Amino acid sequence: MKKNIHTIRGMNDCLPESTELWQKIETTIKKVLSSYCYNEIRMPIVERTPLFKRAIGEMTDIVEKEMYSFKDHNGDNLTLRPEGTAGCVRAGIKHGLLYKQEQRLWYNGPMFRHERPQRGRYRQFHQFGAEAFGHYGPDIDAELIMITARCWRDLGISKNLKLELNSIGSLESRLNYQKALIKFLVKHENLLDEDCLRRMYRSPMRVLDTKNVDIQLLLNDAPDIKNYLDHDSYIHFSGLIDILKISGIQYKINFRLVRGLDYYNRTVFEWITEDLGSQRAICAGGRYDNLVEQLGGYATPAVGFSVGLERLVLLIQTINPDFSIKPKVDIYFIVLNNNEQIKAMLIAEHIRDAFPNARLMTNYSGGSLKKQFSRANKNSAHIAIVLRETEERTQKVIIKNLVTGDQEIIPIRHIISKLKMYLD
Ligand code: HAM
């Protein structure tokens, strides 16, 4: 029976003490995206399995071993989305949003990957993603990076994040590079670990991602992707670098950054932190100019990013361990006489009409004056209003500033104008 109240490994409850921080982060990102004219799109959490296989790639870790896939009652092969880009592209094609149009879209929601859970890595996690369609030039790549940089600035975490970027070129230039890389890896086969050997032929560029320090050293002598870039990708990347330089966004070019999803071409980037141990990427993205066509739409250039919200929350909490945004109560309504509960609730409604942004909690289930004040304090209320029998007869209430201790008795009809002064 006890087992029933446990969450599934790697899937966590998010309790009120941290939802305030989640909301702050989400509101900040939404505001920034809105200021760049990105509009929200909502896609289903479940999609057909082939969508992810085709978009992310059969040989990727995600598709090979991390997807939550199942057959539904109709026998259809379905998967809990492991990321948002594939579904966003599918929805864009289905609803004709992408053909000969520019689109700037964002989404936010849970994603699912059956990874080994650890701090910052979960089986259900949340991504805030943005995708821009219909733009060829590097200016939109730069805009997406500027958006992320602005989010970090507004969240006060710019100092804790570093931008790494790379160009992985066109599909053709990448194939040439992969040939050269495989040649190099074969020569040093005896020094590779099992994971790298497995990747060597199936997805050779993923070897560059290895966490094995000895192999990382070996890779210092591996062919460099920058020497294999096609001319157009080189020009695109130079254009992006120029914009970043002018806009003062610090970056590091990491020629080993290749990303673990197959749909990318040209620009790829990650925002990395040193404050979260091994789960360093807070945000990742890049260009995927072939994906729309690959999924059945008309050729449409595209670029986007996703932010891992759990990692962002952890980062903010790590930087500032005392960080807590306690849900505040502006007004606590104390009701001494049970018979007056309905009257108090109606006055409270009237106050909410006048102050839609205020948070007002009405006392329920009675209690002595002391008990009700103690509930108000427990909720860190700013103001208490006391509706007392005697005051009611004379149509008066006590209004008390719980921070300063000042209080006064006022006629009920003045409650709104008085509260205006208190809340200001
Ligand atoms: P991704 O690198 O797979 O890219 O994931 C993006 C971000 O999601 C990561 O940087 C990380 O912060 C977070 N994340 C990924 N897996 C987990 C996990 N198991 N637990 C917690 N957080 C996680 C994508 O998903 C692409 N769709 C990004 C993109 C959008 N590219 C273009 N547009």
Residues whose N, C-alpha, C, O or C-beta is under 5 A from the ligand:
A	BS01	HAM	E83 G84 T85 R113 E115 G120 R121 Y122 F125 A130 A281 I282 C283 A284 G285 G286 G304 F305 S306 V307 G308 E310 R311
